[in-house]
Amino acid sequence: MSGLPERVLVTGADGAIGRATTESLVRLGVKVTAFSLTFEHESPADRVIAGDARDEAAVSRTLDDVDAVVHLAAIPHPSLGTPATVYGTNVVATFTVLAQAGERGVRRAVVASSVNAFGVPMNSHGVEPAYFPIDEEITADIEDAYSLSKNSDEATARMAWRRWGIDVVSLRFPLTKDRRTLMRMAADIEREPASMAREGWAYLDLRDGVRAIERALTAPLTGPHVVGLSADDLLIDRPAAELLREYAPGVPVRAPIGEYGPLIDTTRARDLLGFEPLYSIHRPDPVGDPLELGTVNG
Ligand SMILES: NC(=O)c1ccc[n+]([C@@H]2O[C@H](COP(=O)([O-])OP(=O)(O)OC[C@H]3O[C@@H](n4cnc5c(N)ncnc54)[C@H](O)[C@@H]3O)[C@@H](O)[C@H]2O)c1
């Protein structure tokens, strides 16, 4: 891929998306500074630094020679801490990483947001999306600290652009896992489809997650951008219209949808990033798969 930065800081580099991203970037000849609270897996990065992304001095030490940042470090679910811990950790980490990068003159950052940034999928009050397909402008209705942290991170990205002129792509990842895990989860969701209706049964193969991050690092853009992502079909192998009729009958469908989805509007991913998903759990992997990542498949 042309135009990749020479050195990239990956935060949360010991996590699932972080390991796959590090491995792919290293393969593409990019130098990676891997940063994470702890490292339980061996990293192929040439610089591996353990530390807290909320710690200004620690983050500053990771930024030597860095041209772009992929910020993935976060507590990735509201159940993994008290609301104050989840919210505080995630927003302070994102602020600190973008502020330090901005101060050091870094020009591009990719931040892991989430399909949950609009709050509805994790909201226990029975609210539904205002419409399908879910796009980046959909009205938010947030009840939990994780979703709020992702929504706030997108505001932090806008501030960082204004203050430091750093281009930030906030990627709204849906459920993003390796193929085998997705297939296992799909079998569970088939038995209880209602549990994923409010996120439109959206998923993304981890390898497509990495491809989207790489696109976001290289796309010719300026400013802060929020970009929704999805595979080109649904986690459940059933026609989208049938699922909507059964599990979201009152929600308007505002734009044409394919027979098997997706129910996330991926126009911006395509137009802004040139990103099209390659992988589906309902199709065999492409022959000559360009992203046979050990961490992803192992
Ligand atoms: N995987 C998904 O389904 C999914 C979906 C939507 C959004 N996301 C977002 O993508 C990002 C990566 O997700 P993942 O699935 O790889 O999660 P993960 O839990 O596997 O990885 C998170 C990493 O961040 C690190 N970390 C946590 N707090 C930190 C801190 N204060 N300082 C430094 N490092 C810290 C952890 O040690 C871990 O290595 C997260 O921001 C998550 O919210 C993931």
The ligand as a Gaussian input file, in Angstrom:
#p B3LYP/6-31G(d) Opt

LIG

0 1
 N      -13.289000      -5.825000      19.048000
 C      -14.496000      -5.262000      18.959000
 O      -15.517000      -5.946000      18.760000
 C      -14.641000      -3.771000      19.067000
 C      -15.839000      -3.172000      18.644000
 C      -15.971000      -1.786000      18.742000
 C      -14.925000      -1.017000      19.225000
 N      -13.771000      -1.635000      19.643000
 C      -12.677000      -0.786000      20.168000
 O      -11.467000      -1.139000      19.516000
 C      -10.376000      -0.997000      20.438000
 C       -9.577000      -2.293000      20.498000
 O      -10.460000      -3.339000      20.859000
 P       -9.948000      -4.821000      21.124000
 O      -11.063000      -5.726000      20.800000
 O       -8.610000      -5.025000      20.495000
 O       -9.811000      -4.764000      22.718000
 P       -8.780000      -5.546000      23.669000
 O       -9.378000      -5.517000      25.035000
 O       -8.408000      -6.849000      23.085000
 O       -7.500000      -4.586000      23.652000
 C       -7.433000      -3.390000      24.364000
 C       -5.973000      -3.102000      24.685000
 O       -5.881000      -1.818000      25.317000
 C       -5.001000      -1.935000      26.424000
 N       -5.345000      -0.893000      27.391000
 C       -6.481000      -0.786000      28.110000
 N       -6.405000       0.316000      28.890000
 C       -5.199000       0.893000      28.645000
 C       -4.537000       2.034000      29.136000
 N       -5.094000       2.822000      30.063000
 N       -3.305000       2.321000      28.663000
 C       -2.718000       1.530000      27.731000
 N       -3.289000       0.431000      27.234000
 C       -4.528000       0.111000      27.687000
 C       -5.209000      -3.342000      26.952000
 O       -4.097000      -3.746000      27.738000
 C       -5.340000      -4.121000      25.635000
 O       -4.062000      -4.453000      25.140000
 C      -10.980000      -0.549000      21.770000
 O      -10.907000       0.850000      21.827000
 C      -12.421000      -1.006000      21.651000
 O      -13.280000      -0.216000      22.472000
 C      -13.606000      -2.979000      19.562000

